Every structure is written in structure tokens, then in C-alpha cells.
Amino acid sequence: MDVSAPKRRKGETSLSGLPQPKRIKKEEPDSPPLLPQRLLVTSGSRRYADVPADCRKALPGFKRARETWSKKEAEVLKAMGLKPVRTFIREDGLVIDWTSSVPVWNDTLQRAGPDDLAAAMNRASETIPPPRLKFPKTEKPTAPASTLPVISPARPKPHVHLSTNTPAPRRSVTPSVSESASGQLEQPGPAKKRRVTEVASLDDIPRAAPPSLSTDEDYVYFDADADAEELYEEALKFLQRFIGTFDEDRSDLASAYSCTAMFSYRLHEPLRSDADSTATGAEKFASRPASRNPPDSNMHAALAVKQSRLDIVSALLSFSSKYKFLVDGKTNVLYDMQYLEDKQGLLLICYAEITDQQEEHRLSLDQSFVLRRKEDDREDSAIAGLWPVVAVNHQLTVRDLAQFPAQISGSQHPVNLLQDG
């Protein structure tokens, strides 16, 4: 009797040939998002967004009102046991940086009690799991055991009560000697010198006393808006003084530049052929350091940026002394200023005209200055005679008004930049 499996008919498939259902791997659920928790801190910042009405910039006396407001809020922090270290005030609010000698809660700024410290330590131990130590799998040595050196066991160390950051050595100071299979002794190399570390008791270490909360020696107050207003006024005085000194004695302008100042100038000229050697109107005032024409071998050495006060003044003295800013004590000046944040100074851009009264020839000067206070630089503050505000960068462009249209219209009223007295 034939008991073999029945033959499969055409068009039939076995169960094993059917597509098996796909298994989706179960992923572990994502951990819940971390919620803001109270933290124990020893430093931080507190912001006050509600600016009092009398501290608004548009009102008179806002500087004094802001100082009074900041001191009042600082006294509140002192009463809580905190130490204000820095105050920053602006039109949109006040920020006070503070420190504390003991931990405080970051939401209430209240000191933490003993139970609070214990709870915080328990939470920290629960949040941060202990690290898992994974040891790499080491393969068994293929060399015969007779070729491996025999290491002497480490000497037992006496129990030491004092703790130290340097781990105790596992081996004895004298290097051990191993014996090879052939019976020969291997000589050890020279022992390395080890630095001996003295371990002192924790009671012997002097502890610094906590800082006093009543001292204000390192307290810093900074009003960005008030600082900008003061720097605007000082920059305008700088421009007045610069123009007057430029006309009278340019050698005195050495005091108007920082020790790290840079200066460069160029003549804005129309294109001309190389055969045209006639001096342009701008070249009557200054030699051509750079122009829109390709450089040639006769280019003046002033093409390089001047990077010292002596070189800057030498370049200013090389300009023709016939041209003056002031005509009858007045000149047309357009200027704009932009305060730079983080005490980086101020950007001053100005447009003015200089005139050779004998030839009745006018030139325009486009100038840009980066100004900062003298005391903002350690090297500048140590030099006597520098102006209160000095130029860190100065760029000058000269144009001939006969070749280019004037940028100041005739309806512009002259501005008297000479200081009275």
C-alpha cells in the first residue's frame, strides 16, 4: 500500500509558502517629560519686568529714579540673606545678579532647612542612577603558560583612617621579580620617582569665612539707556573738538586716537586713462592711496592701514592745510550715531565739507568712527592727555564736489560746532 504524501495539484500552495504575518517590535514607552522642579542654588538672577512710570526714558530725571529703584530692590534681596553683585537696567526691565553663601530655593529664594537638604540629596540620588561598570571580555592567552611571567602578590597595606584624593598603590614600592620558565631572573628597570603627597586632617585645613552680605565693593550698577545717552553727548563733543583741532593744529589729534586705533582713507574719483596725469580735485587735498583704477607702481604708501597714533597723525598732516571745515565758524555736518551693546562703544558716521577759500574749491568728507571711552581700555586709561572719548577705528573717503553732486542740499542750515568760550 502506497502511503506516500499526496501529490500537489497544479495551482495549489503549501501552508509553509504563505506569507507570514509581520511582527512589530514593541518599543519601550518614552519617559515622561521632565517637569520643572525646585532646585537648591547658590547664585542666580532676578528680573523685574514692571518698570515704574518715573523710570521711563522719556521722563526727566529717569536716571536718578532708576538708581533709586535698583537700590530698593537690592536692599530687599539683602534682607533675604542674598548678596547683589550686578545690576543691569534697561527700558524693558531690571535684572539683578545675586549670590548666596548657603543654598536657597530657586523659586522663592528662601533658605533651605536641614530636611530640605536631605530631601534634595535623596532626589538627586534617585534621579542619577549609579554608573554601570562594563568589563571588556578578555580572550584567553594562546601562548603556553610557561612563557607568562609570574607576578608576586601585592603586600597587604595597613588600614589608613585619613582619606586622600591619590589612590593607594596596589603594589609594593620595590618592584617584584618574576621567574621565567628557563629559570633565569629578569632584572627590573629603574624605578620611577613618585611624588609624595602629604595628607592633612580636615580639621587642620583653614576655612575661609563666608563673605559678608553688607559689603558693596564688588557691586556693579549699569544702566544701558543712561550709558547710551551719556556716550551720545560725549561723541558729539568729540566731533566738535575733532573738527576744530583739524583746522587749527592736526598734530594735536594724536590725543583723539586709542593706542590700538586704525586709520585708512581713499579718494573717490571717476575713471580715467593712464595717460591723464593731471591731478584731480581730491588729489589737491591728499595723495592718492587707493582709487577705482588698477594699482600701479606709483601708488602712495598710504595704501596700508595706519595702526599707530604716530602713523595716523603723519597721514593727517600730509593732507593739504588749505582746506578747512569751518567757514566763519560754521560748517554743514550731517551725522548719525549707533550705540554698541556690551560697552563696545559707539559708531559715529558723519558727512561734512571742507573748503579751500583761496581757490573756492570744495570737497566732501565721509567719515566713520568707532568711539569708546578712555577708561574702557586699560592701556588708554594709563596715558595722560587722551580725550575722554577716543577713536578706535577711523575711515575717511574724499570726494570732489565738482565731479560728484553735493549730498547736502542748500536748504540745510549750517550747524555751529564751535564750543562757546
LODO-507106 format. One record per residue (C-alpha): chain; residue number from 1; residue in three letters; z, y, x. Coordinates in Angstrom, 3 decimals, always signed. Each point is the difference from the previous one (the first is absolute). Layout:
% LODO-507106
SELUM   kette    nr   rest          w          v          u
SELUM       A   NUM    ala          Z          Y          X
...
% end
This chain:
% LODO-507106
SELUM   kette    nr   rest          w          v          u
SELUM       A     1    met     +0.000     +0.000     +0.000
SELUM       A     2    asp     -1.058     +3.320     +1.422
SELUM       A     3    val     +3.017     +2.355     +0.024
SELUM       A     4    ser     -1.602     +2.763     +2.035
SELUM       A     5    ala     +0.223     +3.600     -1.220
SELUM       A     6    pro     -2.557     +0.979     -2.563
SELUM       A     7    lys     -2.934     +1.898     +1.237
SELUM       A     8    arg     -0.094     +3.749     -0.698
SELUM       A     9    arg     -2.688     +1.032     -2.358
SELUM       A    10    lys     -2.377     +2.786     +0.815
SELUM       A    11    gly     +1.431     +3.428     -0.813
SELUM       A    12    glu     +3.610     -1.166     +0.066
SELUM       A    13    thr     +2.551     +1.352     +2.503
SELUM       A    14    ser     +3.277     -1.404     +1.161
SELUM       A    15    leu     +3.325     +1.709     -0.630
SELUM       A    16    ser     +0.430     +0.578     +3.693
SELUM       A    17    gly     -3.172     +2.089     +0.072
SELUM       A    18    leu     +1.215     +2.436     -2.633
SELUM       A    19    pro     +1.134     +3.444     +1.272
SELUM       A    20    gln     +3.750     +0.061     +0.446
SELUM       A    21    pro     +1.954     +2.926     -1.492
SELUM       A    22    lys     +0.870     +2.689     +2.530
SELUM       A    23    arg     +3.600     +0.421     +0.956
SELUM       A    24    ile     +1.280     +3.543     +0.273
SELUM       A    25    lys     +2.575     +0.511     +2.672
SELUM       A    26    lys     +3.178     +1.438     -1.344
SELUM       A    27    glu     +0.911     +3.164     +1.840
SELUM       A    28    glu     +3.533     +1.102     +0.430
SELUM       A    29    pro     +0.861     +2.915     -2.266
SELUM       A    30    asp     +0.007     +3.384     +1.648
SELUM       A    31    ser     +3.340     +1.416     +0.836
SELUM       A    32    pro     +1.077     +2.781     -2.356
SELUM       A    33    pro     -0.666     +3.526     +1.231
SELUM       A    34    leu     +2.770     +1.594     +1.952
SELUM       A    35    leu     +1.948     +2.462     -2.042
SELUM       A    36    pro     +1.523     +3.087     +1.560
SELUM       A    37    gln     +3.505     -0.798     +1.133
SELUM       A    38    arg     +2.869     +2.073     +1.176
SELUM       A    39    leu     +0.201     +0.189     +3.763
SELUM       A    40    leu     +2.687     +1.046     +2.407
SELUM       A    41    val     -1.397     +2.599     +2.385
SELUM       A    42    thr     +1.305     +2.409     +2.625
SELUM       A    43    ser     -2.808     +2.574     -0.161
SELUM       A    44    gly     -2.536     +1.293     -2.459
SELUM       A    45    ser     -1.544     +2.983     -1.748
SELUM       A    46    arg     +0.767     +1.674     -3.288
SELUM       A    47    arg     -2.583     +2.047     -1.864
SELUM       A    48    tyr     +0.625     +2.779     -2.487
SELUM       A    49    ala     -3.064     +0.655     -2.149
SELUM       A    50    asp     +1.510     +2.587     -2.343
SELUM       A    51    val     -0.503     +3.238     +1.910
SELUM       A    52    pro     +2.130     +2.920     -1.238
SELUM       A    53    ala     -1.920     +2.914     -1.438
SELUM       A    54    asp     +1.178     +2.456     +2.654
SELUM       A    55    cys     -1.321     -2.314     +2.746
SELUM       A    56    arg     -3.613     +0.349     -1.093
SELUM       A    57    lys     -2.303     +1.430     +2.625
SELUM       A    58    ala     -1.323     +2.790     -2.214
SELUM       A    59    leu     +3.421     +1.560     -0.547
SELUM       A    60    pro     +1.535     +2.463     +2.442
SELUM       A    61    gly     +2.916     -1.293     +2.029
SELUM       A    62    phe     -1.065     -3.638     -0.348
SELUM       A    63    lys     +0.814     -0.747     +3.649
SELUM       A    64    arg     +3.667     +0.892     -0.371
SELUM       A    65    ala     +0.180     -1.837     -3.331
SELUM       A    66    arg     -1.438     -3.152     +1.567
SELUM       A    67    glu     +2.497     +0.079     +2.851
SELUM       A    68    thr     +2.854     +0.383     -2.484
SELUM       A    69    trp     -1.319     -2.883     -2.101
SELUM       A    70    ser     -0.443     -2.342     +2.978
SELUM       A    71    lys     +3.488     +0.775     +1.349
SELUM       A    72    lys     +1.511     -0.643     -3.429
SELUM       A    73    glu     -1.621     -3.438     -0.273
SELUM       A    74    ala     +0.951     -0.803     +3.595
SELUM       A    75    glu     +3.651     +0.769     -0.777
SELUM       A    76    val     -0.158     -2.451     -2.907
SELUM       A    77    leu     -1.166     -2.738     +2.370
SELUM       A    78    lys     +2.748     +0.895     +2.465
SELUM       A    79    ala     +2.591     -0.361     -2.740
SELUM       A    80    met     -1.289     -3.545     -0.549
SELUM       A    81    gly     +0.609     -0.821     +3.671
SELUM       A    82    leu     -3.626     +0.335     +1.109
SELUM       A    83    lys     -1.345     +2.081     +2.856
SELUM       A    84    pro     -3.130     +2.108     -0.684
SELUM       A    85    val     -2.240     +0.077     +3.063
SELUM       A    86    arg     -3.230     +1.632     -1.187
SELUM       A    87    thr     -1.151     +2.079     -2.950
SELUM       A    88    phe     -3.634     +0.497     -0.962
SELUM       A    89    ile     -0.812     +2.340     -2.858
SELUM       A    90    arg     -3.334     +0.833     -1.573
SELUM       A    91    glu     -1.390     +1.328     -3.255
SELUM       A    92    asp     +0.177     -3.452     -1.612
SELUM       A    93    gly     +3.576     -0.874     +0.915
SELUM       A    94    leu     +2.741     -0.573     +2.548
SELUM       A    95    val     +0.624     -3.037     +2.223
SELUM       A    96    ile     +3.225     -0.563     +1.945
SELUM       A    97    asp     +0.226     -2.748     +2.622
SELUM       A    98    trp     +3.509     -1.387     +0.450
SELUM       A    99    thr     +1.937     -2.583     +1.978
SELUM       A   100    ser     +3.282     -1.795     -0.607
SELUM       A   101    ser     +2.485     -1.676     +2.317
SELUM       A   102    val     +0.747     -2.659     -2.645
SELUM       A   103    pro     -2.404     -1.856     -2.319
SELUM       A   104    val     -0.686     +1.613     -3.376
SELUM       A   105    trp     -2.013     -1.107     -3.002
SELUM       A   106    asn     -3.516     +1.399     +0.026
SELUM       A   107    asp     +0.005     +0.876     -3.712
SELUM       A   108    thr     +3.376     +1.710     -0.377
SELUM       A   109    leu     +0.777     +0.879     +3.645
SELUM       A   110    gln     +3.531     -1.289     -0.618
SELUM       A   111    arg     +1.854     -1.858     +2.705
SELUM       A   112    ala     +0.125     -3.757     -0.306
SELUM       A   113    gly     +3.348     -1.763     -0.347
SELUM       A   114    pro     +1.036     -3.248     +1.716
SELUM       A   115    asp     -1.137     -2.091     -2.976
SELUM       A   116    asp     -3.366     +1.764     -0.014
SELUM       A   117    leu     -0.545     -0.783     +3.677
SELUM       A   118    ala     +0.818     -3.659     -0.533
SELUM       A   119    ala     -2.372     -0.204     -2.963
SELUM       A   120    ala     -2.770     +1.661     +1.976
SELUM       A   121    met     +0.460     -2.480     +2.847
SELUM       A   122    asn     -0.143     -2.924     -2.423
SELUM       A   123    arg     -3.193     +1.320     -1.579
SELUM       A   124    ala     -1.563     +0.458     +3.410
SELUM       A   125    ser     +0.842     -3.582     +0.955
SELUM       A   126    glu     -1.496     -1.271     -3.267
SELUM       A   127    thr     -3.140     +2.106     +0.281
SELUM       A   128    ile     -0.793     -0.933     +3.583
SELUM       A   129    pro     -0.078     -3.799     +0.388
SELUM       A   130    pro     +0.991     -1.443     +3.348
SELUM       A   131    pro     -2.968     -0.638     +2.261
SELUM       A   132    arg     -1.272     -3.517     +0.249
SELUM       A   133    leu     -0.292     -1.412     +3.452
SELUM       A   134    lys     -3.114     -2.082     +0.482
SELUM       A   135    phe     -0.169     -2.126     +3.097
SELUM       A   136    pro     -3.450     -0.911     +1.272
SELUM       A   137    lys     -0.829     -3.635     +0.184
SELUM       A   138    thr     +0.059     -1.139     +3.607
SELUM       A   139    glu     -2.219     -2.792     +1.131
SELUM       A   140    lys     +1.463     -2.803     +1.995
SELUM       A   141    pro     -0.819     +0.208     +3.700
SELUM       A   142    thr     -2.732     -2.343     +1.090
SELUM       A   143    ala     +1.181     -0.107     +3.596
SELUM       A   144    pro     +2.254     -2.891     +1.014
SELUM       A   145    ala     +3.701     +0.632     -0.270
SELUM       A   146    ser     +0.490     -0.561     +3.709
SELUM       A   147    thr     -1.952     +3.167     +0.839
SELUM       A   148    leu     +2.129     +2.291     -2.183
SELUM       A   149    pro     +2.826     +1.896     +1.747
SELUM       A   150    val     +3.510     -0.777     -1.040
SELUM       A   151    ile     +1.940     +3.100     -1.017
SELUM       A   152    ser     +3.708     +0.031     +0.527
SELUM       A   153    pro     +2.090     +0.765     -3.081
SELUM       A   154    ala     +1.278     +3.523     -0.427
SELUM       A   155    arg     +3.572     +0.694     +0.972
SELUM       A   156    pro     +2.351     +0.727     -2.866
SELUM       A   157    lys     +0.965     +3.633     -0.277
SELUM       A   158    pro     +3.508     +1.186     -0.793
SELUM       A   159    his     +0.473     +1.658     -3.350
SELUM       A   160    val     -0.337     +3.786     +0.206
SELUM       A   161    his     +1.578     +2.218     -2.641
SELUM       A   162    leu     -2.000     +3.118     +0.861
SELUM       A   163    ser     -3.453     +0.355     -1.532
SELUM       A   164    thr     -2.973     +1.308     +1.955
SELUM       A   165    asn     -3.618     +0.755     -0.727
SELUM       A   166    thr     -1.129     -2.077     +3.014
SELUM       A   167    pro     -0.149     -3.735     -0.897
SELUM       A   168    ala     +2.097     -2.248     +2.195
SELUM       A   169    pro     -2.074     -2.054     +2.461
SELUM       A   170    arg     -0.458     -3.622     -0.913
SELUM       A   171    arg     -0.259     -1.128     +3.622
SELUM       A   172    ser     +2.333     +0.259     +2.901
SELUM       A   173    val     -0.569     +2.744     +2.551
SELUM       A   174    thr     -0.811     -2.564     +2.690
SELUM       A   175    pro     -3.413     -1.513     -0.743
SELUM       A   176    ser     +0.043     -3.728     -0.598
SELUM       A   177    val     -1.849     -2.440     +2.210
SELUM       A   178    ser     -2.264     -2.627     -1.538
SELUM       A   179    glu     -0.917     -3.299     +1.552
SELUM       A   180    ser     -3.544     -1.332     -0.243
SELUM       A   181    ala     -1.004     -3.617     -0.398
SELUM       A   182    ser     -0.647     -0.363     +3.729
SELUM       A   183    gly     +3.574     +0.973     +0.816
SELUM       A   184    gln     -0.853     +3.319     +1.656
SELUM       A   185    leu     +1.978     +3.063     -0.931
SELUM       A   186    glu     -1.853     +3.126     -1.105
SELUM       A   187    gln     +1.335     +3.173     +1.611
SELUM       A   188    pro     +0.587     +2.779     -2.508
SELUM       A   189    gly     -1.584     +3.430     +0.458
SELUM       A   190    pro     +2.007     +3.114     +0.802
SELUM       A   191    ala     +2.371     +0.939     -2.769
SELUM       A   192    lys     -0.851     +3.203     -1.860
SELUM       A   193    lys     +2.540     +2.784     +0.021
SELUM       A   194    arg     +1.562     +0.632     -3.345
SELUM       A   195    arg     +1.543     +3.237     -1.126
SELUM       A   196    val     +3.656     -0.315     -0.835
SELUM       A   197    thr     +0.929     +1.641     -3.285
SELUM       A   198    glu     +3.549     +1.128     -0.527
SELUM       A   199    val     +1.375     -0.696     -3.438
SELUM       A   200    ala     +2.636     +2.354     -1.339
SELUM       A   201    ser     +2.226     -0.323     -2.972
SELUM       A   202    leu     -1.064     +1.817     -3.133
SELUM       A   203    asp     +3.303     +1.840     +0.031
SELUM       A   204    asp     -0.802     +1.478     +3.421
SELUM       A   205    ile     -3.281     +1.590     -1.110
SELUM       A   206    pro     +0.473     +3.709     -0.799
SELUM       A   207    arg     -1.134     +0.853     -3.480
SELUM       A   208    ala     -1.586     +3.340     -0.817
SELUM       A   209    ala     +1.748     +2.018     -2.631
SELUM       A   210    pro     -1.961     +0.515     -3.238
SELUM       A   211    pro     -1.789     +3.344     -0.152
SELUM       A   212    ser     +1.787     +2.774     -1.747
SELUM       A   213    leu     -1.466     +0.884     -3.348
SELUM       A   214    ser     +0.885     +3.663     +0.282
SELUM       A   215    thr     -2.118     +0.841     +3.056
SELUM       A   216    asp     -3.366     +1.651     -0.625
SELUM       A   217    glu     -1.277     +0.223     +3.583
SELUM       A   218    asp     -2.959     -2.317     -0.628
SELUM       A   219    tyr     -0.655     +1.171     -3.561
SELUM       A   220    val     -3.594     +1.199     -0.373
SELUM       A   221    tyr     -1.222     +2.238     -2.825
SELUM       A   222    phe     -3.740     +0.480     -0.464
SELUM       A   223    asp     -1.768     +1.895     -2.773
SELUM       A   224    ala     -3.736     -0.701     +0.189
SELUM       A   225    asp     -1.022     +2.852     -2.310
SELUM       A   226    ala     +2.235     +2.537     +1.719
SELUM       A   227    asp     -1.196     -1.174     +3.409
SELUM       A   228    ala     -3.618     +0.416     -1.095
SELUM       A   229    glu     +0.639     +3.524     -1.292
SELUM       A   230    glu     +1.689     +1.021     +3.250
SELUM       A   231    leu     -2.795     -1.516     +2.069
SELUM       A   232    tyr     -2.618     +1.840     -2.083
SELUM       A   233    glu     +1.691     +3.301     +0.778
SELUM       A   234    glu     +0.315     -0.836     +3.690
SELUM       A   235    ala     -3.653     -1.081     +0.157
SELUM       A   236    leu     -1.138     +3.321     -1.474
SELUM       A   237    lys     +2.067     +1.830     +2.618
SELUM       A   238    phe     -1.634     -2.200     +2.650
SELUM       A   239    leu     -3.461     +1.000     -1.229
SELUM       A   240    gln     +0.905     +3.687     +0.012
SELUM       A   241    arg     +1.413     -0.210     +3.490
SELUM       A   242    phe     -2.904     -2.094     +1.302
SELUM       A   243    ile     -2.626     +2.505     -1.174
SELUM       A   244    gly     +1.887     +2.969     +1.416
SELUM       A   245    thr     +0.602     -1.696     +3.353
SELUM       A   246    phe     -3.619     -1.166     +0.184
SELUM       A   247    asp     -1.165     +3.613     -0.153
SELUM       A   248    glu     +2.640     +1.443     +2.332
SELUM       A   249    asp     +0.657     -2.561     +2.757
SELUM       A   250    arg     -1.267     -3.570     -0.330
SELUM       A   251    ser     +2.046     -1.170     +2.967
SELUM       A   252    asp     +3.107     +0.309     -2.189
SELUM       A   253    leu     -1.419     -2.675     -2.304
SELUM       A   254    ala     +1.343     -2.648     +2.370
SELUM       A   255    ser     +3.263     +0.248     -1.945
SELUM       A   256    ala     -1.832     -0.858     -3.226
SELUM       A   257    tyr     -0.852     -3.568     +1.041
SELUM       A   258    ser     +2.069     -3.135     +0.350
SELUM       A   259    cys     +0.253     -1.869     +3.286
SELUM       A   260    thr     -2.110     -2.759     -1.530
SELUM       A   261    ala     -2.519     +2.307     -1.697
SELUM       A   262    met     -3.752     -0.633     -0.017
SELUM       A   263    phe     -2.730     +2.616     -0.415
SELUM       A   264    ser     -3.757     -0.184     -0.438
SELUM       A   265    tyr     -2.733     +2.371     -1.135
SELUM       A   266    arg     -3.710     -0.097     -0.764
SELUM       A   267    leu     -2.813     +2.417     -0.793
SELUM       A   268    his     -1.853     -0.549     -3.254
SELUM       A   269    glu     -3.600     +0.933     +0.840
SELUM       A   270    pro     -3.421     -0.587     -1.527
SELUM       A   271    leu     -2.304     -2.440     +1.732
SELUM       A   272    arg     -2.132     +1.485     +2.739
SELUM       A   273    ser     -2.385     -1.228     +2.674
SELUM       A   274    asp     +0.995     -0.587     +3.612
SELUM       A   275    ala     -2.373     +2.765     +1.111
SELUM       A   276    asp     +1.967     +2.565     -1.973
SELUM       A   277    ser     +2.610     +1.178     +2.505
SELUM       A   278    thr     +1.065     +3.156     -1.806
SELUM       A   279    ala     +3.670     +0.150     -0.810
SELUM       A   280    thr     +0.873     -0.280     -3.652
SELUM       A   281    gly     +2.494     +2.225     -1.737
SELUM       A   282    ala     +2.727     -2.628     +0.261
SELUM       A   283    glu     -0.609     -0.414     +3.736
SELUM       A   284    lys     +0.775     +3.666     +0.473
SELUM       A   285    phe     +3.563     -0.903     -0.895
SELUM       A   286    ala     +0.386     -3.418     +1.673
SELUM       A   287    ser     -2.007     -2.304     +2.195
SELUM       A   288    arg     -1.602     -2.937     -1.722
SELUM       A   289    pro     +2.319     -3.014     +0.319
SELUM       A   290    ala     -1.787     -2.052     -2.635
SELUM       A   291    ser     -2.707     +0.583     -2.568
SELUM       A   292    arg     -2.371     -1.837     -2.248
SELUM       A   293    asn     -2.514     -0.186     +2.843
SELUM       A   294    pro     +0.033     -3.051     +2.282
SELUM       A   295    pro     +2.284     +0.456     +3.025
SELUM       A   296    asp     -1.593     +1.067     +3.251
SELUM       A   297    ser     +1.085     +0.360     +3.617
SELUM       A   298    asn     +0.926     +3.672     -0.475
SELUM       A   299    met     +2.596     -0.730     -2.668
SELUM       A   300    his     +3.222     +1.877     +0.587
SELUM       A   301    ala     +3.067     -1.952     +1.115
SELUM       A   302    ala     +1.842     +1.183     -3.102
SELUM       A   303    leu     -1.505     -2.943     -1.888
SELUM       A   304    ala     +3.124     -1.996     +0.847
SELUM       A   305    val     +3.057     +0.403     -2.172
SELUM       A   306    lys     +2.646     +2.203     +1.569
SELUM       A   307    gln     +3.297     -1.835     +0.201
SELUM       A   308    ser     +2.361     +2.382     +1.777
SELUM       A   309    arg     +1.256     +3.476     -0.761
SELUM       A   310    leu     -1.528     +1.320     +3.231
SELUM       A   311    asp     -3.452     -1.407     -0.811
SELUM       A   312    ile     +0.207     +1.277     -3.570
SELUM       A   313    val     +0.839     +3.538     +1.079
SELUM       A   314    ser     -2.740     -0.127     +2.648
SELUM       A   315    ala     -2.515     -0.874     -2.709
SELUM       A   316    leu     +1.243     +2.823     -2.241
SELUM       A   317    leu     -0.222     +2.482     +2.891
SELUM       A   318    ser     -3.600     -1.047     +0.629
SELUM       A   319    phe     -1.008     +1.425     -3.391
SELUM       A   320    ser     -1.414     +3.520     -0.039
SELUM       A   321    ser     +2.738     +2.616     -0.357
SELUM       A   322    lys     -2.387     +2.361     -1.848
SELUM       A   323    tyr     +0.500     -1.887     -3.251
SELUM       A   324    lys     +3.093     +0.805     -2.036
SELUM       A   325    phe     +1.469     -1.274     -3.235
SELUM       A   326    leu     +1.542     +3.262     -1.092
SELUM       A   327    val     -2.100     +3.011     -0.937
SELUM       A   328    asp     +2.215     +2.966     -0.862
SELUM       A   329    gly     +2.951     -2.384     -0.150
SELUM       A   330    lys     -1.568     -2.171     -2.708
SELUM       A   331    thr     -2.138     -3.110     -0.162
SELUM       A   332    asn     -1.431     -2.331     -2.602
SELUM       A   333    val     +1.751     -3.369     +0.118
SELUM       A   334    leu     -0.203     -2.983     -2.317
SELUM       A   335    tyr     +2.539     -2.723     +0.616
SELUM       A   336    asp     +1.450     -3.104     -1.580
SELUM       A   337    met     +3.007     -2.148     +0.897
SELUM       A   338    gln     +1.068     -3.572     -0.661
SELUM       A   339    tyr     +3.502     -1.280     +0.704
SELUM       A   340    leu     +0.107     -3.359     +1.795
SELUM       A   341    glu     +2.681     -2.436     -1.101
SELUM       A   342    asp     +2.729     -1.508     +2.194
SELUM       A   343    lys     +0.336     +3.128     +2.123
SELUM       A   344    gln     -3.463     -0.426     +1.487
SELUM       A   345    gly     -0.641     +3.731     -0.264
SELUM       A   346    leu     -2.571     +2.030     -1.865
SELUM       A   347    leu     -3.796     +0.240     -0.060
SELUM       A   348    leu     -1.293     +3.582     +0.083
SELUM       A   349    ile     -3.705     +0.717     -0.567
SELUM       A   350    cys     -1.235     +3.572     +0.244
SELUM       A   351    tyr     -3.268     +1.924     +0.041
SELUM       A   352    ala     -0.256     +3.450     +1.590
SELUM       A   353    glu     -2.521     +2.333     +1.604
SELUM       A   354    ile     +0.025     +1.600     +3.434
SELUM       A   355    thr     -2.039     +3.080     +0.839
SELUM       A   356    asp     -1.467     +1.627     +3.095
SELUM       A   357    gln     +0.326     +3.617     -1.062
SELUM       A   358    gln     -2.280     +1.302     +2.764
SELUM       A   359    glu     -2.964     -2.135     -1.031
SELUM       A   360    glu     +1.136     -0.358     -3.613
SELUM       A   361    his     -0.403     -3.751     +0.285
SELUM       A   362    arg     +2.061     -2.330     -2.170
SELUM       A   363    leu     +0.945     -3.645     +0.430
SELUM       A   364    ser     +1.911     -2.342     -2.253
SELUM       A   365    leu     +2.764     -2.276     +1.240
SELUM       A   366    asp     +0.958     -3.142     -1.901
SELUM       A   367    gln     +3.333     -1.234     +1.310
SELUM       A   368    ser     +2.292     -2.884     -0.819
SELUM       A   369    phe     +3.537     -0.340     +1.337
SELUM       A   370    val     +2.569     -2.756     -0.218
SELUM       A   371    leu     +3.319     +1.820     +0.281
SELUM       A   372    arg     +3.551     -1.204     +0.361
SELUM       A   373    arg     +3.342     +1.537     +0.775
SELUM       A   374    lys     +1.030     +0.326     +3.597
SELUM       A   375    glu     +3.263     -1.887     -0.508
SELUM       A   376    asp     -1.808     -3.011     -1.466
SELUM       A   377    asp     -1.061     -1.022     +3.514
SELUM       A   378    arg     +2.563     -0.659     +2.724
SELUM       A   379    glu     -2.202     +1.279     +2.823
SELUM       A   380    asp     -1.058     +3.149     -1.858
SELUM       A   381    ser     +3.558     +0.844     -1.014
SELUM       A   382    ala     +1.036     +0.008     +3.668
SELUM       A   383    ile     -2.592     +2.660     +0.941
SELUM       A   384    ala     +1.092     +3.602     -0.366
SELUM       A   385    gly     -2.475     +2.532     -1.345
SELUM       A   386    leu     -1.981     -2.248     -2.344
SELUM       A   387    trp     -0.687     +1.299     -3.476
SELUM       A   388    pro     +2.148     -1.392     -2.835
SELUM       A   389    val     -3.114     -1.779     -1.293
SELUM       A   390    val     -2.497     -1.353     +2.540
SELUM       A   391    ala     -3.479     -1.488     -0.258
SELUM       A   392    val     -0.372     -3.699     +0.703
SELUM       A   393    asn     -3.747     -0.043     -0.641
SELUM       A   394    his     -2.487     +2.885     -0.159
SELUM       A   395    gln     -3.716     -0.244     -0.772
SELUM       A   396    leu     -2.352     +2.985     -0.041
SELUM       A   397    thr     -3.592     +0.398     -1.217
SELUM       A   398    val     -1.990     +3.187     +0.766
SELUM       A   399    arg     -2.937     +1.144     -2.153
SELUM       A   400    asp     -2.286     +3.005     +0.259
SELUM       A   401    leu     -0.016     +1.815     -3.327
SELUM       A   402    ala     -3.497     +1.319     +0.746
SELUM       A   403    gln     -1.312     -3.582     -0.059
SELUM       A   404    phe     +2.256     -1.416     -2.713
SELUM       A   405    pro     +1.020     +1.637     -3.270
SELUM       A   406    ala     +3.462     +1.461     -0.174
SELUM       A   407    gln     +2.644     -2.172     -1.655
SELUM       A   408    ile     +2.208     +2.911     -1.046
SELUM       A   409    ser     -1.506     +2.081     -2.768
SELUM       A   410    gly     +0.094     +3.754     +0.049
SELUM       A   411    ser     +2.382     +0.054     -2.948
SELUM       A   412    gln     +2.702     -1.652     +2.096
SELUM       A   413    his     +2.749     +2.524     +0.678
SELUM       A   414    pro     +1.080     +0.391     +3.639
SELUM       A   415    val     +3.341     -1.564     +0.829
SELUM       A   416    asn     +2.349     +1.847     +2.322
SELUM       A   417    leu     +1.329     -2.634     +2.397
SELUM       A   418    leu     +1.827     +2.411     +2.274
SELUM       A   419    gln     +3.751     -0.152     -0.339
SELUM       A   420    asp     +1.701     +3.265     -0.731
SELUM       A   421    gly     +1.845     +1.519     +2.921
% end
